[in-house]
Amino acid sequence: MTRDEDVTTDAGTTTDWSRKARGSLTRYRVMAWITGAMLLLLCAEMLVKYVLHADGVAAAFGWVPFAHGWIYVVYLVTVFDLWATMRWRFGRLVTMALAGIVPVMSFVLERRVHTQGLARVEAAEAAQPVAG
């Protein structure tokens, strides 16, 4: 299946798919922002700890690496869900997964992925035959 083909041919299935795709997009969007924010907090914690040598302040943020790790796992689940729902190529999955570990990349990629995904969902909904 190419990226430009309709995902389904049956009207009811298209509606089900678009509902699932919209939900996947929303979950991905939320987790991309949370993961990106936690990654920035982790970078700030590492800067304080290793560059400024403020161990007292860094000790207060000792929970950040663990929180980011578990949040990243949840992010990966939402990435896989969106990737499987949209039936994108494998390279898109890798890029989306890497966005959770490269500072600021999650914000940039989230915007692009959400725009492209939403356009695809709206195109599938527009191609749906009108009942009646």
C-alpha positions in Angstrom: 0.0 0.0 0.0 1.4 3.4 -0.9 1.0 6.5 1.3 -1.5 8.1 -1.1 -3.9 5.1 -1.2 -7.1 5.2 0.9 -6.6 3.1 4.0 -9.9 1.3 3.6 -12.7 1.0 1.1 -15.8 0.4 3.2 -17.4 3.5 4.6 -17.9 2.1 8.1 -14.3 0.9 8.3 -13.1 4.3 7.2 -15.0 5.9 10.0 -13.6 3.4 12.5 -10.1 3.9 11.2 -10.4 7.7 11.3 -11.6 7.6 14.9 -8.7 5.4 15.9 -6.2 7.5 13.9 -7.5 10.7 15.6 -7.1 9.1 19.0 -3.6 7.9 18.2 -2.6 11.3 17.0 -3.9 12.9 20.1 -2.1 10.4 22.4 1.1 10.9 20.4 0.8 14.6 20.6 0.4 14.7 24.4 3.2 12.2 25.0 5.6 14.0 22.6 5.1 17.2 24.6 5.5 15.5 27.9 8.6 13.6 26.8 10.1 16.7 25.3 9.5 18.7 28.4 11.0 15.9 30.6 14.0 15.7 28.3 14.7 19.4 28.6 14.4 19.1 32.4 16.8 16.2 32.3 19.3 18.3 30.2 19.0 21.1 32.8 19.6 18.6 35.6 22.7 17.3 33.9 24.0 20.8 33.2 23.6 21.7 36.9 25.1 18.5 38.1 28.1 18.1 35.7 28.9 21.7 34.5 28.0 23.8 37.5 28.9 21.0 40.1 25.9 22.0 42.2 25.3 18.6 43.7 22.8 19.9 46.3 20.5 21.2 43.6 21.1 18.2 41.4 20.1 15.9 44.3 16.7 17.5 44.3 16.3 16.5 40.7 17.5 13.0 41.1 14.0 11.7 40.1 14.1 13.3 36.7 16.2 10.5 34.9 13.9 7.8 36.1 10.7 9.8 35.3 12.0 10.5 31.8 12.9 6.9 31.3 9.4 5.6 32.1 7.7 8.4 30.2 9.9 7.6 27.2 8.6 4.0 27.4 5.0 5.2 27.3 6.0 7.6 24.5 7.4 4.6 22.5 4.0 2.8 22.9 2.1 5.8 21.5 4.7 6.1 18.7 4.2 2.5 17.7 0.4 2.8 18.0 0.4 5.8 15.7 2.8 4.3 13.3 0.8 1.0 13.0 -2.5 2.9 12.7 -1.2 5.2 9.9 0.8 2.4 8.2 3.8 4.6 7.7 7.2 3.4 6.6 9.8 2.0 9.0 12.0 5.1 8.7 9.2 7.2 10.2 9.0 4.9 13.2 12.7 5.2 13.8 12.6 9.0 13.5 9.7 9.3 15.8 11.4 7.1 18.4 14.6 9.1 18.2 12.6 12.3 18.8 12.2 11.3 22.4 16.0 11.3 23.1 17.2 14.3 21.1 16.4 17.6 22.8 13.8 19.8 21.1 13.3 17.2 18.3 10.1 15.9 19.8 8.5 19.4 19.5 9.5 19.8 15.9 8.6 16.3 14.8 5.3 16.4 16.7 4.2 19.4 14.7 5.1 17.7 11.4 3.7 14.3 12.2 0.5 15.7 13.6 0.0 17.9 10.5 0.6 15.1 8.1 -1.4 12.6 10.0 -4.4 14.9 10.4 -4.3 15.7 6.6 -4.3 12.0 5.9 -7.3 11.4 8.2 -9.2 14.3 6.7 -8.5 13.1 3.2 -9.8 9.6 4.1 -12.9 11.2 5.7 -13.5 13.4 2.6 -13.2 10.4 0.3 -15.8 8.5 2.3 -19.0 8.1 0.3 -22.1 10.0 1.6 -24.7 7.7 3.0 -28.2 8.2 1.9 
